[in-house]
Amino acid sequence: MAEIVGIDVSKRTFDCARLLNAKFKNKVFKNTAQGYGELDEWLKHQGVERAQVCMEATGIY
């Protein structure tokens, strides 16, 4: 089963929340290519191989 990840995107950052055993783990990343790479590493470090992702963007982001 895929993990559940929510992402709230803004101009400078994006906030991620991962649902794990009915509890949330969250982290904030810079809204850059490097930040998205850090998100990938963060998820891999937690053993996430597949995820269902829901994104909420502010404005054009």
KOLPAKE-772166 format. One record per atom (N, C-alpha, C, O): residue in one letter; atom name; x negated, y, z negated. Coordinates in Angstrom, 2 decimals. Atoms other than C-alpha are relative to their C-alpha. Layout:
BEGIN
+--------+-------+---------+---------+---------+
| residu | atome |    east |   north |      up |
+--------+-------+---------+---------+---------+
|      a |    CA |       X |       Y |       Z |
...
+--------+-------+---------+---------+---------+
***
This chain:
BEGIN
+--------+-------+---------+---------+---------+
| residu | atome |    east |   north |      up |
+--------+-------+---------+---------+---------+
|      m |     N |   -0.84 |   -1.19 |    0.00 |
|      m |    CA |    0.00 |    0.00 |    0.00 |
|      m |     C |   -0.88 |    1.24 |    0.00 |
|      m |     O |   -1.90 |    1.29 |   -0.68 |
|      a |     N |    0.77 |   -1.23 |   -0.09 |
|      a |    CA |   -1.24 |    3.48 |    0.85 |
|      a |     C |    0.19 |    0.84 |   -1.26 |
|      a |     O |    1.24 |    0.80 |   -1.90 |
|      e |     N |   -0.07 |   -0.95 |    1.11 |
|      e |    CA |   -2.00 |    6.02 |   -1.87 |
|      e |     C |    0.85 |    1.19 |    0.42 |
|      e |     O |    1.08 |    1.40 |    1.61 |
|      i |     N |   -0.77 |   -1.21 |   -0.28 |
|      i |    CA |    0.09 |    9.19 |   -2.14 |
|      i |     C |   -0.83 |    1.21 |   -0.39 |
|      i |     O |   -1.29 |    1.31 |   -1.53 |
|      v |     N |    0.80 |   -1.21 |    0.23 |
|      v |    CA |   -1.74 |   12.53 |   -1.79 |
|      v |     C |    0.80 |    1.20 |    0.49 |
|      v |     O |    1.33 |    1.19 |    1.60 |
|      g |     N |   -0.64 |   -1.25 |   -0.39 |
|      g |    CA |   -0.22 |   16.01 |   -1.74 |
|      g |     C |   -1.05 |    1.08 |    0.12 |
|      g |     O |   -1.96 |    1.16 |   -0.71 |
|      i |     N |    0.97 |   -1.08 |   -0.23 |
|      i |    CA |   -2.13 |   19.00 |   -0.37 |
|      i |     C |    0.75 |    1.30 |    0.22 |
|      i |     O |    1.63 |    1.38 |    1.07 |
|      d |     N |   -0.54 |   -1.34 |   -0.16 |
|      d |    CA |   -1.21 |   22.67 |   -0.75 |
|      d |     C |   -1.10 |    0.86 |    0.59 |
|      d |     O |   -2.12 |    1.10 |   -0.06 |
|      v |     N |    1.04 |   -0.71 |   -0.74 |
|      v |    CA |   -3.16 |   24.70 |    1.81 |
|      v |     C |    0.21 |    1.51 |   -0.09 |
|      v |     O |    1.32 |    2.00 |    0.11 |
|      s |     N |   -0.02 |   -1.46 |   -0.05 |
|      s |    CA |   -3.99 |   28.39 |    1.46 |
|      s |     C |   -1.23 |    0.48 |    0.77 |
|      s |     O |   -2.00 |   -0.33 |    1.27 |
|      k |     N |    1.06 |   -0.56 |   -0.84 |
|      k |    CA |   -6.45 |   30.73 |    3.18 |
|      k |     C |   -1.41 |   -0.45 |   -0.42 |
|      k |     O |   -2.20 |   -0.85 |    0.43 |
|      r |     N |    1.37 |    0.28 |    0.46 |
|      r |    CA |   -9.53 |   30.06 |    1.02 |
|      r |     C |   -0.19 |   -1.39 |   -0.61 |
|      r |     O |   -1.30 |   -1.91 |   -0.63 |
|      t |     N |    0.12 |    1.30 |    0.68 |
|      t |    CA |   -8.75 |   26.78 |   -0.76 |
|      t |     C |    1.17 |   -0.90 |    0.37 |
|      t |     O |    2.15 |   -0.46 |    0.99 |
|      f |     N |   -1.15 |    0.89 |   -0.03 |
|      f |    CA |   -6.55 |   23.73 |   -0.74 |
|      f |     C |   -0.04 |   -0.87 |   -1.25 |
|      f |     O |   -1.10 |   -1.37 |   -1.64 |
|      d |     N |   -0.14 |    0.75 |    1.24 |
|      d |    CA |   -5.30 |   21.95 |   -3.84 |
|      d |     C |    0.55 |   -1.38 |    0.33 |
|      d |     O |    1.54 |   -1.51 |    1.05 |
|      c |     N |   -0.42 |    1.38 |   -0.27 |
|      c |    CA |   -4.97 |   18.17 |   -3.78 |
|      c |     C |    0.46 |   -0.65 |   -1.30 |
|      c |     O |   -0.12 |   -0.44 |   -2.36 |
|      a |     N |   -0.48 |    0.79 |    1.13 |
|      a |    CA |   -2.99 |   15.92 |   -6.09 |
|      a |     C |    0.19 |   -1.43 |    0.48 |
|      a |     O |    0.76 |   -1.67 |    1.55 |
|      r |     N |   -0.12 |    1.43 |   -0.32 |
|      r |    CA |   -3.16 |   12.13 |   -6.08 |
|      r |     C |    0.81 |   -0.66 |   -1.10 |
|      r |     O |    0.49 |   -0.52 |   -2.28 |
|      l |     N |   -0.83 |    0.72 |    0.97 |
|      l |    CA |   -0.49 |   10.03 |   -7.76 |
|      l |     C |   -0.64 |   -1.35 |   -0.26 |
|      l |     O |   -0.84 |   -2.14 |    0.66 |
|      l |     N |    0.65 |    1.25 |    0.39 |
|      l |    CA |   -2.09 |    7.16 |   -9.68 |
|      l |     C |    0.63 |   -0.51 |   -1.29 |
|      l |     O |    0.50 |    0.13 |   -2.34 |
|      n |     N |   -0.62 |    0.60 |    1.18 |
|      n |    CA |   -0.17 |    4.92 |  -12.08 |
|      n |     C |    0.91 |    0.99 |   -0.73 |
|      n |     O |    0.85 |    1.11 |   -1.96 |
|      a |     N |   -0.97 |   -0.97 |    0.52 |
|      a |    CA |    2.54 |    7.58 |  -12.58 |
|      a |     C |   -0.67 |    1.22 |   -0.65 |
|      a |     O |   -0.02 |    1.96 |   -1.38 |
|      k |     N |    0.72 |   -1.18 |    0.49 |
|      k |    CA |   -0.14 |   10.20 |  -13.45 |
|      k |     C |   -0.69 |    0.66 |    1.19 |
|      k |     O |   -1.00 |    0.01 |    2.19 |
|      f |     N |    0.64 |   -0.74 |   -1.07 |
|      f |    CA |   -1.70 |   12.91 |  -11.30 |
|      f |     C |   -1.46 |    0.27 |   -0.29 |
|      f |     O |   -1.84 |    0.58 |   -1.42 |
|      k |     N |    1.39 |   -0.48 |    0.02 |
|      k |    CA |   -5.37 |   13.53 |  -10.56 |
|      k |     C |   -0.02 |    1.13 |    1.01 |
|      k |     O |    0.53 |    0.98 |    2.11 |
|      n |     N |    0.02 |   -1.10 |   -0.95 |
|      n |    CA |   -6.02 |   16.86 |   -8.93 |
|      n |     C |   -1.37 |    0.64 |    0.10 |
|      n |     O |   -2.21 |    0.51 |   -0.79 |
|      k |     N |    1.28 |   -0.67 |   -0.25 |
|      k |    CA |   -8.88 |   18.85 |   -7.46 |
|      k |     C |    0.23 |    1.08 |    1.05 |
|      k |     O |    1.10 |    0.95 |    1.92 |
|      v |     N |   -0.08 |   -1.12 |   -0.95 |
|      v |    CA |   -9.36 |   22.12 |   -5.56 |
|      v |     C |   -1.25 |   -0.01 |    0.87 |
|      v |     O |   -2.36 |   -0.20 |    0.37 |
|      f |     N |    1.10 |   -0.02 |   -0.95 |
|      f |    CA |  -11.52 |   22.34 |   -2.43 |
|      f |     C |    0.04 |    1.30 |    0.80 |
|      f |     O |    1.09 |    1.93 |    0.92 |
|      k |     N |    0.04 |   -1.15 |   -0.90 |
|      k |    CA |  -12.67 |   25.19 |   -0.20 |
|      k |     C |    0.64 |   -0.38 |    1.33 |
|      k |     O |    0.49 |   -1.51 |    1.79 |
|      n |     N |   -0.65 |    0.25 |   -1.28 |
|      n |    CA |  -10.67 |   25.49 |    3.02 |
|      n |     C |   -1.01 |    0.22 |    1.13 |
|      n |     O |   -0.92 |    1.18 |    1.90 |
|      t |     N |    1.06 |    0.00 |   -1.02 |
|      t |    CA |  -13.69 |   24.79 |    5.24 |
|      t |     C |   -0.20 |   -1.44 |    0.45 |
|      t |     O |    0.32 |   -2.38 |   -0.16 |
|      a |     N |    0.33 |    1.35 |   -0.45 |
|      a |    CA |  -14.98 |   21.83 |    7.20 |
|      a |     C |   -0.70 |   -0.77 |   -1.12 |
|      a |     O |   -0.44 |   -1.96 |   -1.32 |
|      q |     N |    0.70 |    0.65 |    1.11 |
|      q |    CA |  -17.26 |   21.08 |    4.24 |
|      q |     C |    0.99 |   -0.41 |   -1.10 |
|      q |     O |    0.85 |   -1.48 |   -1.69 |
|      g |     N |   -1.01 |    0.32 |    1.01 |
|      g |    CA |  -14.28 |   21.19 |    1.87 |
|      g |     C |    0.80 |   -1.24 |    0.36 |
|      g |     O |    1.10 |   -2.06 |   -0.50 |
|      y |     N |   -0.73 |    1.20 |   -0.42 |
|      y |    CA |  -12.40 |   18.61 |    3.94 |
|      y |     C |   -0.89 |   -1.24 |   -0.08 |
|      y |     O |   -0.41 |   -2.34 |   -0.37 |
|      g |     N |    0.94 |    1.11 |    0.19 |
|      g |    CA |  -15.52 |   16.42 |    3.91 |
|      g |     C |   -0.08 |   -0.40 |   -1.46 |
|      g |     O |   -0.16 |   -1.58 |   -1.79 |
|      e |     N |    0.02 |    0.28 |    1.43 |
|      e |    CA |  -15.59 |   16.75 |    0.12 |
|      e |     C |    1.28 |   -0.72 |   -0.44 |
|      e |     O |    1.23 |   -1.58 |   -1.31 |
|      l |     N |   -1.26 |    0.71 |    0.28 |
|      l |    CA |  -11.92 |   15.68 |    0.00 |
|      l |     C |   -0.15 |   -1.47 |    0.38 |
|      l |     O |    0.23 |   -2.35 |   -0.39 |
|      d |     N |    0.21 |    1.37 |   -0.46 |
|      d |    CA |  -12.82 |   12.58 |    2.00 |
|      d |     C |   -0.87 |   -0.77 |   -0.99 |
|      d |     O |   -0.55 |   -1.90 |   -1.35 |
|      e |     N |    0.90 |    0.66 |    0.96 |
|      e |    CA |  -15.67 |   11.75 |   -0.38 |
|      e |     C |    0.68 |   -0.21 |   -1.34 |
|      e |     O |    0.50 |   -1.26 |   -1.96 |
|      w |     N |   -0.73 |    0.10 |    1.27 |
|      w |    CA |  -13.48 |   12.42 |   -3.45 |
|      w |     C |    0.94 |   -1.20 |    0.03 |
|      w |     O |    1.00 |   -1.98 |   -0.92 |
|      l |     N |   -0.93 |    1.13 |   -0.13 |
|      l |    CA |  -10.87 |    9.96 |   -2.18 |
|      l |     C |   -0.74 |   -1.33 |    0.08 |
|      l |     O |   -0.33 |   -2.31 |   -0.56 |
|      k |     N |    0.78 |    1.24 |   -0.11 |
|      k |    CA |  -13.46 |    7.34 |   -1.22 |
|      k |     C |   -0.58 |   -0.40 |   -1.35 |
|      k |     O |   -0.59 |   -1.58 |   -1.71 |
|      h |     N |    0.58 |    0.26 |    1.33 |
|      h |    CA |  -15.10 |    7.67 |   -4.66 |
|      h |     C |    1.03 |   -0.64 |   -0.92 |
|      h |     O |    0.67 |   -1.42 |   -1.81 |
|      q |     N |   -1.07 |    0.56 |    0.82 |
|      q |    CA |  -11.72 |    6.79 |   -6.20 |
|      q |     C |    0.55 |   -1.30 |    0.58 |
|      q |     O |    1.51 |   -1.86 |    0.05 |
|      g |     N |   -0.42 |    1.26 |   -0.58 |
|      g |    CA |  -11.35 |    3.74 |   -3.95 |
|      g |     C |    1.18 |    0.10 |    0.96 |
|      g |     O |    1.79 |   -0.91 |    1.29 |
|      v |     N |   -1.13 |   -0.19 |   -0.92 |
|      v |    CA |   -8.72 |    5.24 |   -1.62 |
|      v |     C |   -0.47 |   -0.30 |    1.43 |
|      v |     O |   -1.38 |    0.36 |    1.94 |
|      e |     N |    0.33 |    0.34 |   -1.39 |
|      e |    CA |   -8.90 |    3.62 |    1.82 |
|      e |     C |    1.05 |    0.52 |    0.96 |
|      e |     O |    0.74 |    0.91 |    2.09 |
|      r |     N |   -1.11 |   -0.51 |   -0.81 |
|      r |    CA |   -5.47 |    4.64 |    3.14 |
|      r |     C |    0.84 |    0.89 |   -0.89 |
|      r |     O |    0.99 |    0.63 |   -2.08 |
|      a |     N |   -0.84 |   -0.90 |    0.78 |
|      a |    CA |   -3.22 |    7.47 |    2.07 |
|      a |     C |    1.14 |    0.55 |    0.85 |
|      a |     O |    0.99 |    0.79 |    2.04 |
|      q |     N |   -1.08 |   -0.75 |   -0.60 |
|      q |    CA |    0.14 |    8.95 |    2.87 |
|      q |     C |   -0.16 |    1.41 |   -0.55 |
|      q |     O |   -0.19 |    1.62 |   -1.76 |
|      v |     N |    0.30 |   -1.37 |    0.39 |
|      v |    CA |   -0.42 |   12.70 |    2.84 |
|      v |     C |    1.15 |    0.92 |    0.38 |
|      v |     O |    1.66 |    0.87 |    1.50 |
|      c |     N |   -1.00 |   -1.04 |   -0.26 |
|      c |    CA |    2.11 |   15.50 |    2.54 |
|      c |     C |   -0.69 |    1.33 |   -0.22 |
|      c |     O |   -1.29 |    1.56 |   -1.27 |
|      m |     N |    0.67 |   -1.30 |    0.09 |
|      m |    CA |    0.83 |   19.01 |    3.23 |
|      m |     C |    1.03 |    1.11 |    0.00 |
|      m |     O |    2.02 |    1.07 |    0.73 |
|      e |     N |   -0.80 |   -1.21 |    0.01 |
|      e |    CA |    2.41 |   22.34 |    2.37 |
|      e |     C |   -0.94 |    1.14 |    0.32 |
|      e |     O |   -1.89 |    1.40 |   -0.42 |
|      a |     N |    0.86 |   -1.11 |   -0.42 |
|      a |    CA |    0.88 |   25.27 |    4.19 |
|      a |     C |    0.69 |    1.33 |   -0.29 |
|      a |     O |    1.90 |    1.45 |   -0.15 |
|      t |     N |   -0.48 |   -1.35 |    0.21 |
|      t |    CA |    1.26 |   28.94 |    3.28 |
|      t |     C |   -0.22 |    0.79 |    1.28 |
|      t |     O |   -1.35 |    0.88 |    1.76 |
|      g |     N |    0.13 |   -0.80 |   -1.21 |
|      g |    CA |    1.95 |   31.11 |    6.30 |
|      g |     C |   -0.52 |   -0.83 |    1.17 |
|      g |     O |    0.03 |   -1.89 |    1.49 |
|      i |     N |    0.56 |    0.65 |   -1.19 |
|      i |    CA |   -0.19 |   30.11 |    9.30 |
|      i |     C |   -1.03 |   -1.06 |   -0.33 |
|      i |     O |   -1.56 |   -1.69 |    0.58 |
|      y |     N |    1.07 |    0.91 |    0.37 |
|      y |    CA |   -2.59 |   27.92 |    7.34 |
|      y |     C |    0.48 |   -1.43 |   -0.03 |
|      y |     O |   -0.29 |   -2.34 |   -0.33 |
+--------+-------+---------+---------+---------+
***
